[in-house]
Amino acid sequence: MCFSATASFTGGGLISLIGIASMMKARKPTQKLFAGIPFLFGFQQIAEGILWTTLKSGEHDQLQSAVTYTFLITALVIWPVMMPLSIWLMEEIKKRRKILAGLTLIGGILSLFYVFCLISYNVTPQIESFHIKYIDNFPVIPIRIAFVFYVVTTIAPLFISSMKRMWLFGILITISCIITSILFSQYLTSVWCFFAAVISAVIYWILSIPQSENEPDLETSILQKT
C-alpha cells in the first residue's frame, strides 16, 4: 500500500474480512472464485505491509524477498487470469462466455510472460515519497505492450458480464487505473493494487443481489444460450 505498514495491515485485514463475507454470500460454486477476489487482495496488502516493515528495518532479507514476490506474483501472474476466469465461470450467455474465454486465454499467456520476467530479471523494492517503488529491469517495449493487455484482461470482463451491478465495479476500477497512471505512474503497481483492493469491496454488494434478479426468464435464457 502507498502510505505505511500500518495502513497496509489495516486495509489488508478489513478487505480480507470482506472477502470472507463475500465467499459466504456466494450462492453457487461458480461464484466462489469471484467472491474470493477481496480476500486475495487483502492477503496481497498484508504482504506489502510486511514489506514496508522489512524495508524500514533493513533486516530480514529473505523475508523481504519472499513478500516482494508474493505481492508481484499476485499482481502480475494471478490477476490477469483470475479476473476473466472468475467472470467466465458465472456468465450464462453463450456469446459473452466465448469472449471471456478468449480474454482468459490472453490472461494466461500474459501471466506466463510475467513469470518469465520475474524469473529472468531482478526486482528491487524501495520506499520513496511514502510509496513503495518496485524497480526492475524488465524489457521496456514488451512490458508496455503487456500492460495494455493487462488492462484489457482485468477490466474488460467487468463490462462484458451480464451480471447486474458489475458495470459499477468496472467503472470504479477504470477510474482508479486512470488516476493512478496520471498521478502515481512511478508507483503504478503498488498504488493501483491498493485502489483495486478497496474497490473490490463492491463484490460483496454485487453478490448480495437476490438470485432471481440475475436470472433471466426461461424463454430469454434459451434464446441467450443458443
Backbone as CSV, one residue per row, in Angstrom:
resi,resn,N_x,N_y,N_z,CA_x,CA_y,CA_z,C_x,C_y,C_z
1,MET,0.847,-1.174,0.000,0.000,0.000,0.000,0.888,1.230,0.000
2,CYS,0.334,2.370,-0.347,1.167,3.513,-0.687,1.405,4.492,0.452
3,PHE,1.086,4.174,1.710,1.270,5.145,2.783,2.146,4.623,3.925
4,SER,1.829,3.467,4.468,2.593,2.961,5.611,2.267,1.499,5.847
5,ALA,3.091,0.878,6.696,2.848,-0.515,7.058,1.525,-0.655,7.803
6,THR,1.261,0.290,8.706,0.017,0.240,9.484,-1.203,0.282,8.578
7,ALA,-1.162,1.176,7.602,-2.286,1.284,6.665,-2.438,0.009,5.846
8,SER,-1.316,-0.579,5.450,-1.377,-1.821,4.671,-1.989,-2.959,5.479
9,PHE,-1.540,-3.103,6.730,-2.072,-4.168,7.578,-3.558,-3.949,7.878
10,THR,-3.911,-2.699,8.167,-5.311,-2.397,8.474,-6.196,-2.626,7.256
11,GLY,-5.773,-2.058,6.133,-6.542,-2.233,4.902,-6.621,-3.690,4.490
12,GLY,-5.500,-4.396,4.579,-5.481,-5.810,4.203,-6.391,-6.645,5.079
13,GLY,-6.392,-6.349,6.377,-7.256,-7.091,7.297,-8.725,-6.866,7.014
14,LEU,-9.107,-5.618,6.781,-10.508,-5.299,6.506,-10.979,-5.902,5.185
15,ILE,-10.134,-5.781,4.164,-10.501,-6.334,2.852,-10.599,-7.858,2.925
16,SER,-9.732,-8.478,3.706,-9.789,-9.942,3.866,-11.110,-10.366,4.514
17,LEU,-11.549,-9.604,5.510,-12.825,-9.908,6.168,-13.993,-9.765,5.186
18,ILE,-13.932,-8.733,4.350,-14.967,-8.562,3.322,-14.925,-9.737,2.357
19,GLY,-13.712,-10.209,2.058,-13.574,-11.364,1.175,-14.215,-12.607,1.763
20,ILE,-14.017,-12.821,3.055,-14.628,-13.973,3.723,-16.149,-13.849,3.692
21,ALA,-16.658,-12.632,3.957,-18.106,-12.396,3.911,-18.646,-12.603,2.507
22,SER,-17.875,-12.207,1.501,-18.298,-12.379,0.108,-18.385,-13.857,-0.252
23,MET,-17.410,-14.640,0.199,-17.423,-16.075,-0.090,-18.605,-16.759,0.593
24,MET,-18.975,-16.261,1.762,-20.150,-16.808,2.450,-21.435,-16.383,1.739
25,LYS,-21.393,-15.227,1.081,-22.554,-14.713,0.368,-22.776,-15.437,-0.957
26,ALA,-21.715,-15.979,-1.544,-21.830,-16.672,-2.830,-22.789,-17.850,-2.716
27,ARG,-23.761,-17.900,-3.608,-24.789,-18.937,-3.548,-24.472,-20.140,-4.429
28,LYS,-23.618,-19.950,-5.424,-23.304,-21.021,-6.362,-21.806,-21.293,-6.363
29,PRO,-21.404,-22.516,-6.667,-19.967,-22.820,-6.769,-19.266,-21.948,-7.808
30,THR,-19.990,-21.574,-8.872,-19.393,-20.756,-9.926,-19.086,-19.332,-9.457
31,GLN,-19.629,-18.926,-8.322,-19.380,-17.583,-7.799,-18.220,-17.536,-6.808
32,LYS,-17.729,-18.689,-6.398,-16.737,-18.743,-5.325,-15.431,-18.041,-5.695
33,LEU,-14.952,-18.251,-6.920,-13.687,-17.646,-7.322,-13.801,-16.120,-7.344
34,PHE,-14.897,-15.627,-7.902,-15.137,-14.180,-7.934,-15.266,-13.623,-6.517
35,ALA,-15.963,-14.347,-5.667,-16.161,-13.909,-4.278,-14.847,-13.853,-3.513
36,GLY,-13.873,-14.662,-3.920,-12.599,-14.707,-3.215,-11.631,-13.594,-3.590
37,ILE,-11.991,-12.768,-4.570,-11.090,-11.700,-5.019,-10.716,-10.740,-3.889
38,PRO,-11.665,-10.231,-3.082,-11.262,-9.335,-1.993,-10.309,-9.995,-0.996
39,PHE,-10.526,-11.274,-0.725,-9.652,-11.973,0.225,-8.226,-12.012,-0.298
40,LEU,-8.064,-12.295,-1.600,-6.721,-12.344,-2.180,-6.094,-10.951,-2.204
41,PHE,-6.899,-9.931,-2.490,-6.404,-8.558,-2.419,-5.938,-8.227,-0.998
42,GLY,-6.719,-8.657,-0.010,-6.341,-8.412,1.379,-5.024,-9.076,1.725
43,PHE,-4.863,-10.320,1.302,-3.615,-11.061,1.508,-2.445,-10.320,0.867
44,GLN,-2.683,-9.783,-0.324,-1.642,-9.048,-1.042,-1.221,-7.789,-0.274
45,GLN,-2.212,-7.078,0.277,-1.902,-5.865,1.028,-1.144,-6.173,2.324
46,ILE,-1.485,-7.274,2.955,-0.757,-7.686,4.160,0.693,-8.015,3.810
47,ALA,0.898,-8.659,2.646,2.264,-8.958,2.193,3.055,-7.672,2.001
48,GLU,2.394,-6.632,1.444,3.112,-5.373,1.257,3.343,-4.668,2.592
49,GLY,2.450,-4.894,3.551,2.676,-4.357,4.888,3.940,-4.932,5.503
50,ILE,4.139,-6.237,5.337,5.364,-6.878,5.832,6.580,-6.321,5.101
51,LEU,6.400,-6.069,3.802,7.495,-5.495,3.012,7.894,-4.117,3.542
52,TRP,6.902,-3.294,3.875,7.173,-1.990,4.487,8.057,-2.173,5.729
53,THR,7.688,-3.129,6.564,8.398,-3.356,7.828,9.847,-3.766,7.592
54,THR,10.064,-4.681,6.655,11.434,-5.147,6.387,12.278,-4.066,5.722
55,LEU,11.672,-3.257,4.865,12.420,-2.178,4.205,12.868,-1.130,5.221
56,LYS,11.992,-0.813,6.175,12.334,0.189,7.185,13.387,-0.321,8.172
57,SER,13.323,-1.608,8.465,14.271,-2.168,9.434,15.632,-2.442,8.807
58,GLY,15.636,-2.676,7.481,16.881,-3.010,6.807,17.361,-4.415,7.120
59,GLU,16.487,-5.215,7.711,16.835,-6.585,8.088,15.914,-7.591,7.397
60,HIS,16.155,-8.863,7.663,15.295,-9.948,7.180,15.214,-9.953,5.643
61,ASP,16.367,-10.068,5.000,16.430,-10.016,3.535,15.607,-11.121,2.874
62,GLN,15.651,-12.316,3.444,14.912,-13.433,2.849,13.406,-13.200,2.925
63,LEU,12.943,-12.696,4.065,11.525,-12.389,4.216,11.128,-11.271,3.256
64,GLN,11.993,-10.279,3.129,11.716,-9.165,2.215,11.557,-9.682,0.786
65,SER,12.439,-10.554,0.371,12.348,-11.121,-0.976,11.073,-11.942,-1.148
66,ALA,10.716,-12.708,-0.110,9.525,-13.563,-0.185,8.257,-12.738,-0.343
67,VAL,8.106,-11.673,0.457,6.876,-10.878,0.380,6.854,-10.000,-0.879
68,THR,8.043,-9.605,-1.358,8.106,-8.854,-2.620,7.525,-9.687,-3.750
69,TYR,7.969,-10.926,-3.847,7.494,-11.776,-4.940,6.076,-12.283,-4.692
70,THR,5.684,-12.382,-3.429,4.282,-12.716,-3.142,3.372,-11.623,-3.685
71,PHE,3.731,-10.366,-3.425,2.945,-9.239,-3.915,2.922,-9.205,-5.445
72,LEU,4.101,-9.346,-6.068,4.193,-9.215,-7.519,3.548,-10.390,-8.256
73,ILE,3.678,-11.586,-7.710,3.038,-12.747,-8.344,1.523,-12.595,-8.310
74,THR,1.021,-12.109,-7.174,-0.419,-11.869,-7.071,-0.860,-10.827,-8.090
75,ALA,-0.099,-9.723,-8.186,-0.473,-8.615,-9.066,-0.313,-8.952,-10.541
76,LEU,0.795,-9.583,-10.890,1.135,-9.752,-12.303,0.781,-11.122,-12.884
77,VAL,0.785,-12.143,-12.053,0.568,-13.502,-12.558,-0.862,-13.992,-12.310
78,ILE,-1.380,-13.732,-11.124,-2.702,-14.272,-10.769,-3.844,-13.435,-11.335
79,TRP,-3.788,-12.104,-11.176,-4.933,-11.265,-11.560,-5.310,-11.333,-13.032
80,PRO,-4.354,-11.355,-13.985,-4.752,-11.387,-15.405,-5.565,-12.624,-15.786
81,VAL,-5.403,-13.695,-15.018,-6.178,-14.912,-15.271,-7.419,-14.969,-14.386
82,MET,-7.256,-14.609,-13.133,-8.348,-14.757,-12.165,-9.559,-13.896,-12.510
83,MET,-9.331,-12.663,-12.971,-10.453,-11.777,-13.243,-11.336,-12.302,-14.384
84,PRO,-10.779,-12.543,-15.590,-11.658,-13.043,-16.652,-12.209,-14.442,-16.371
85,LEU,-11.411,-15.304,-15.728,-11.869,-16.663,-15.438,-13.028,-16.654,-14.448
86,SER,-12.928,-15.827,-13.397,-13.985,-15.798,-12.382,-15.310,-15.304,-12.972
87,ILE,-15.239,-14.374,-13.907,-16.457,-13.849,-14.528,-16.980,-14.824,-15.585
88,TRP,-16.073,-15.516,-16.285,-16.481,-16.548,-17.248,-17.261,-17.656,-16.537
89,LEU,-16.818,-18.042,-15.364,-17.491,-19.106,-14.626,-18.936,-18.740,-14.287
90,MET,-19.197,-17.454,-14.043,-20.540,-17.015,-13.656,-21.435,-16.698,-14.843
91,GLU,-20.823,-16.428,-16.003,-21.596,-15.975,-17.159,-22.428,-17.098,-17.763
92,GLU,-23.674,-16.787,-18.120,-24.572,-17.794,-18.690,-24.902,-17.535,-20.165
93,ILE,-24.563,-16.368,-20.676,-24.846,-16.066,-22.073,-23.692,-16.553,-22.945
94,LYS,-24.017,-17.390,-23.915,-23.009,-18.117,-24.677,-22.014,-17.201,-25.384
95,LYS,-22.502,-16.160,-26.055,-21.609,-15.278,-26.809,-20.639,-14.554,-25.873
96,ARG,-21.143,-14.146,-24.729,-20.270,-13.466,-23.772,-19.255,-14.429,-23.175
97,ARG,-19.661,-15.670,-22.967,-18.738,-16.679,-22.452,-17.567,-16.903,-23.413
98,LYS,-17.848,-16.861,-24.710,-16.785,-17.054,-25.697,-15.765,-15.922,-25.622
99,ILE,-16.260,-14.689,-25.478,-15.350,-13.539,-25.359,-14.524,-13.647,-24.088
100,LEU,-15.186,-14.007,-23.002,-14.490,-14.134,-21.720,-13.470,-15.267,-21.743
101,ALA,-13.788,-16.342,-22.476,-12.834,-17.448,-22.618,-11.584,-16.971,-23.355
102,GLY,-11.792,-16.144,-24.393,-10.660,-15.587,-25.126,-9.795,-14.689,-24.248
103,LEU,-10.438,-13.870,-23.421,-9.698,-12.994,-22.516,-8.946,-13.797,-21.454
104,THR,-9.536,-14.908,-21.013,-8.856,-15.774,-20.046,-7.602,-16.386,-20.667
105,LEU,-7.704,-16.771,-21.940,-6.541,-17.318,-22.644,-5.437,-16.265,-22.768
106,ILE,-5.828,-15.055,-23.151,-4.850,-13.963,-23.239,-4.221,-13.706,-21.872
107,GLY,-5.056,-13.721,-20.833,-4.550,-13.532,-19.477,-3.551,-14.602,-19.084
108,GLY,-3.801,-15.838,-19.519,-2.875,-16.933,-19.223,-1.525,-16.734,-19.896
109,ILE,-1.557,-16.304,-21.151,-0.313,-16.030,-21.879,0.441,-14.876,-21.217
110,LEU,-0.313,-13.858,-20.819,0.278,-12.704,-20.143,0.933,-13.122,-18.829
111,SER,0.275,-13.980,-18.089,0.825,-14.466,-16.824,2.147,-15.197,-17.040
112,LEU,2.211,-16.001,-18.094,3.455,-16.712,-18.398,4.583,-15.734,-18.736
113,PHE,4.229,-14.663,-19.446,5.226,-13.638,-19.771,5.769,-12.998,-18.495
114,TYR,4.869,-12.674,-17.559,5.314,-12.059,-16.306,6.114,-13.046,-15.450
115,VAL,5.762,-14.317,-15.505,6.557,-15.333,-14.800,7.982,-15.327,-15.346
116,PHE,8.088,-15.284,-16.667,9.410,-15.221,-17.313,10.203,-13.999,-16.833
117,CYS,9.533,-12.844,-16.793,10.203,-11.610,-16.364,10.660,-11.697,-14.911
118,LEU,9.798,-12.220,-14.051,10.136,-12.309,-12.625,11.286,-13.280,-12.378
119,ILE,11.390,-14.310,-13.210,12.476,-15.282,-13.068,13.775,-14.753,-13.672
120,SER,13.652,-14.042,-14.785,14.835,-13.646,-15.568,15.449,-12.313,-15.162
121,TYR,14.675,-11.443,-14.521,15.171,-10.104,-14.205,15.007,-9.804,-12.711
122,ASN,15.854,-8.931,-12.229,15.819,-8.560,-10.821,14.739,-7.511,-10.540
123,VAL,14.153,-7.599,-9.355,13.204,-6.594,-8.882,13.644,-6.153,-7.491
124,THR,13.773,-4.847,-7.311,14.201,-4.303,-6.025,13.172,-3.307,-5.515
125,PRO,12.549,-3.584,-4.383,11.589,-2.622,-3.817,12.293,-1.573,-2.969
126,GLN,11.781,-0.362,-2.984,12.326,0.667,-2.103,11.235,1.673,-1.742
127,ILE,11.387,2.275,-0.559,10.434,3.287,-0.111,10.852,4.629,-0.699
128,GLU,9.897,5.294,-1.317,10.178,6.583,-1.942,8.941,7.471,-1.849
129,SER,9.051,8.580,-1.122,7.951,9.551,-1.000,6.653,8.891,-0.523
130,PHE,6.730,8.131,0.544,5.559,7.481,1.143,4.911,6.440,0.224
131,HIS,5.689,5.896,-0.697,5.212,4.846,-1.589,6.274,3.760,-1.666
132,ILE,5.847,2.579,-2.084,6.822,1.531,-2.389,6.973,1.476,-3.902
133,LYS,8.193,1.600,-4.343,8.506,1.555,-5.769,9.215,0.241,-6.069
134,TYR,8.713,-0.483,-7.070,9.328,-1.743,-7.479,10.215,-1.462,-8.690
135,ILE,11.529,-1.459,-8.449,12.481,-1.142,-9.515,12.892,-2.433,-10.208
136,ASP,12.706,-2.483,-11.514,13.053,-3.689,-12.263,13.766,-3.305,-13.556
137,ASN,14.366,-4.295,-14.187,14.990,-4.072,-15.483,14.308,-4.918,-16.558
138,PHE,12.976,-5.024,-16.441,12.195,-5.736,-17.459,12.355,-5.020,-18.805
139,PRO,12.313,-5.747,-19.927,12.406,-5.106,-21.251,11.264,-4.106,-21.455
140,VAL,11.590,-2.864,-21.780,10.633,-1.762,-21.753,9.480,-1.940,-22.743
141,ILE,9.786,-2.162,-24.006,8.724,-2.221,-25.026,7.777,-3.394,-24.794
142,PRO,8.285,-4.626,-24.589,7.356,-5.729,-24.284,6.499,-5.478,-23.043
143,ILE,7.073,-4.826,-22.034,6.318,-4.545,-20.808,5.201,-3.554,-21.084
144,ARG,5.465,-2.557,-21.909,4.421,-1.585,-22.237,3.281,-2.234,-23.008
145,ILE,3.630,-3.120,-23.927,2.600,-3.851,-24.674,1.822,-4.767,-23.725
146,ALA,2.557,-5.431,-22.837,1.921,-6.337,-21.876,0.947,-5.582,-20.984
147,PHE,1.301,-4.343,-20.614,0.423,-3.569,-19.735,-0.915,-3.264,-20.407
148,VAL,-0.885,-3.022,-21.701,-2.138,-2.783,-22.436,-3.040,-4.007,-22.333
149,PHE,-2.470,-5.187,-22.559,-3.249,-6.419,-22.457,-3.671,-6.686,-21.006
150,TYR,-2.828,-6.286,-20.057,-3.154,-6.443,-18.645,-4.419,-5.655,-18.307
151,VAL,-4.464,-4.413,-18.759,-5.635,-3.571,-18.509,-6.884,-4.184,-19.146
152,VAL,-6.726,-4.685,-20.375,-7.868,-5.281,-21.079,-8.385,-6.515,-20.356
153,THR,-7.483,-7.402,-19.953,-7.917,-8.665,-19.337,-8.487,-8.482,-17.937
154,THR,-8.078,-7.417,-17.235,-8.563,-7.214,-15.872,-9.778,-6.290,-15.783
155,ILE,-9.998,-5.470,-16.823,-11.110,-4.522,-16.775,-12.250,-4.892,-17.718
156,ALA,-11.921,-5.272,-18.948,-12.956,-5.562,-19.948,-13.983,-6.595,-19.485
157,PRO,-13.577,-7.682,-18.793,-14.571,-8.673,-18.353,-15.687,-8.083,-17.499
158,LEU,-15.390,-7.006,-16.764,-16.391,-6.399,-15.897,-17.507,-5.732,-16.693
159,PHE,-17.194,-5.315,-17.913,-18.201,-4.699,-18.775,-18.866,-5.717,-19.694
160,ILE,-18.208,-6.840,-19.909,-18.783,-7.905,-20.746,-19.811,-8.717,-19.971
161,SER,-19.600,-8.862,-18.677,-20.505,-9.647,-17.834,-21.942,-9.143,-17.922
162,SER,-22.873,-10.068,-17.907,-24.295,-9.716,-17.908,-24.845,-9.605,-16.487
163,MET,-23.986,-9.830,-15.495,-24.424,-9.789,-14.106,-24.691,-8.350,-13.677
164,LYS,-25.794,-8.124,-13.002,-26.166,-6.781,-12.576,-25.129,-6.218,-11.593
165,ARG,-24.930,-4.893,-11.699,-24.020,-4.117,-10.852,-22.556,-4.300,-11.216
166,MET,-22.227,-5.264,-12.087,-20.827,-5.490,-12.433,-20.236,-4.268,-13.134
167,TRP,-21.064,-3.544,-13.884,-20.592,-2.369,-14.612,-20.028,-1.317,-13.655
168,LEU,-20.613,-1.203,-12.459,-20.124,-0.224,-11.492,-18.718,-0.592,-11.037
169,PHE,-18.488,-1.866,-10.788,-17.162,-2.359,-10.439,-16.174,-1.971,-11.546
170,GLY,-16.591,-2.163,-12.798,-15.746,-1.844,-13.944,-15.421,-0.364,-14.021
171,ILE,-16.421,0.485,-13.808,-16.206,1.936,-13.859,-15.232,2.380,-12.775
172,LEU,-15.409,1.865,-11.556,-14.535,2.247,-10.452,-13.090,1.806,-10.687
173,ILE,-12.917,0.591,-11.198,-11.573,0.096,-11.486,-10.926,0.918,-12.598
174,THR,-11.722,1.270,-13.629,-11.199,2.075,-14.736,-10.754,3.447,-14.253
175,ILE,-11.579,4.089,-13.438,-11.228,5.413,-12.896,-9.957,5.327,-12.060
176,SER,-9.855,4.290,-11.234,-8.664,4.139,-10.382,-7.411,3.928,-11.228
177,CYS,-7.548,3.200,-12.341,-6.409,2.971,-13.244,-5.952,4.286,-13.875
178,ILE,-6.902,5.095,-14.324,-6.583,6.378,-14.959,-5.905,7.317,-13.959
179,ILE,-6.486,7.423,-12.763,-5.921,8.308,-11.736,-4.509,7.866,-11.360
180,THR,-4.328,6.565,-11.177,-3.013,6.045,-10.796,-1.991,6.274,-11.898
181,SER,-2.391,6.048,-13.145,-1.475,6.222,-14.278,-1.026,7.667,-14.419
182,ILE,-1.909,8.606,-14.078,-1.585,10.026,-14.216,-0.805,10.556,-13.013
183,LEU,-1.282,10.239,-11.805,-0.713,10.832,-10.596,0.368,9.996,-9.925
184,PHE,0.334,8.678,-10.135,1.283,7.802,-9.434,1.958,6.830,-10.402
185,SER,2.322,7.316,-11.571,2.850,6.430,-12.610,4.110,5.681,-12.163
186,GLN,4.909,6.297,-11.310,6.150,5.652,-10.859,5.874,4.525,-9.862
187,TYR,4.693,4.541,-9.282,4.333,3.556,-8.254,3.070,2.803,-8.654
188,LEU,2.893,2.630,-9.951,1.642,2.097,-10.502,1.237,0.770,-9.886
189,THR,2.163,-0.161,-9.801,1.828,-1.497,-9.299,1.298,-1.441,-7.877
190,SER,1.976,-0.714,-7.017,1.589,-0.641,-5.610,0.279,0.115,-5.410
191,VAL,0.190,1.305,-6.019,-0.959,2.174,-5.764,-2.232,1.629,-6.402
192,TRP,-2.142,1.146,-7.651,-3.350,0.640,-8.303,-3.858,-0.609,-7.591
193,CYS,-2.954,-1.444,-7.119,-3.394,-2.629,-6.375,-4.137,-2.225,-5.106
194,PHE,-3.673,-1.140,-4.455,-4.375,-0.681,-3.260,-5.781,-0.188,-3.611
195,PHE,-5.884,0.653,-4.642,-7.196,1.143,-5.063,-8.121,-0.019,-5.425
196,ALA,-7.581,-0.973,-6.182,-8.387,-2.119,-6.606,-8.836,-2.941,-5.400
197,ALA,-7.968,-3.058,-4.401,-8.318,-3.799,-3.188,-9.506,-3.154,-2.488
198,VAL,-9.450,-1.833,-2.333,-10.547,-1.117,-1.681,-11.836,-1.256,-2.491
199,ILE,-11.718,-1.077,-3.800,-12.888,-1.144,-4.680,-13.500,-2.543,-4.694
200,SER,-12.674,-3.572,-4.467,-13.178,-4.944,-4.519,-14.236,-5.222,-3.460
201,ALA,-14.390,-4.315,-2.490,-15.459,-4.462,-1.506,-16.824,-4.453,-2.189
202,VAL,-16.883,-3.871,-3.390,-18.124,-3.834,-4.174,-18.611,-5.247,-4.495
203,ILE,-17.694,-6.198,-4.519,-18.051,-7.582,-4.848,-19.096,-8.122,-3.881
204,TYR,-18.976,-7.762,-2.610,-19.975,-8.208,-1.636,-21.355,-7.687,-2.028
205,TRP,-21.423,-6.433,-2.448,-22.676,-5.797,-2.875,-23.234,-6.477,-4.125
206,ILE,-22.341,-6.815,-5.064,-22.775,-7.492,-6.295,-23.393,-8.841,-5.967
207,LEU,-22.759,-9.582,-5.081,-23.246,-10.918,-4.737,-24.462,-10.884,-3.827
208,SER,-24.809,-9.696,-3.332,-25.977,-9.560,-2.468,-27.276,-9.454,-3.247
209,ILE,-27.187,-9.346,-4.572,-28.391,-9.264,-5.396,-29.177,-10.565,-5.255
210,PRO,-30.495,-10.489,-5.019,-31.304,-11.714,-4.980,-31.106,-12.532,-6.242
211,GLN,-31.004,-13.831,-6.096,-30.705,-14.704,-7.228,-31.682,-14.502,-8.379
212,SER,-32.944,-14.279,-8.069,-33.968,-14.136,-9.114,-33.718,-12.928,-10.009
213,GLU,-33.068,-11.880,-9.473,-32.822,-10.663,-10.251,-31.726,-10.862,-11.280
214,ASN,-30.852,-11.842,-11.068,-29.767,-12.095,-12.009,-30.054,-13.250,-12.946
215,GLU,-31.239,-13.830,-12.853,-31.584,-14.955,-13.710,-32.662,-14.552,-14.697
216,PRO,-32.398,-14.673,-16.010,-33.410,-14.348,-16.998,-34.532,-15.367,-16.964
217,ASP,-35.708,-14.980,-17.480,-36.800,-15.946,-17.533,-36.447,-17.070,-18.491
218,LEU,-37.199,-18.148,-18.478,-36.848,-19.363,-19.212,-36.700,-19.114,-20.702
219,GLU,-37.659,-18.375,-21.301,-37.619,-18.144,-22.738,-36.383,-17.336,-23.129
220,THR,-36.088,-16.283,-22.363,-34.926,-15.452,-22.633,-33.642,-16.242,-22.472
221,SER,-33.604,-17.081,-21.440,-32.426,-17.893,-21.170,-32.129,-18.831,-22.340
222,ILE,-33.140,-19.440,-22.899,-32.960,-20.359,-24.017,-32.408,-19.622,-25.224
223,LEU,-32.956,-18.422,-25.490,-32.519,-17.636,-26.647,-31.077,-17.167,-26.472
224,GLN,-30.689,-16.802,-25.235,-29.357,-16.300,-24.987,-28.299,-17.384,-25.132
225,LYS,-28.648,-18.585,-24.802,-27.665,-19.666,-24.805,-27.499,-20.328,-26.168
226,THR,-28.328,-19.920,-27.122,-28.242,-20.510,-28.463,-27.451,-19.630,-29.390
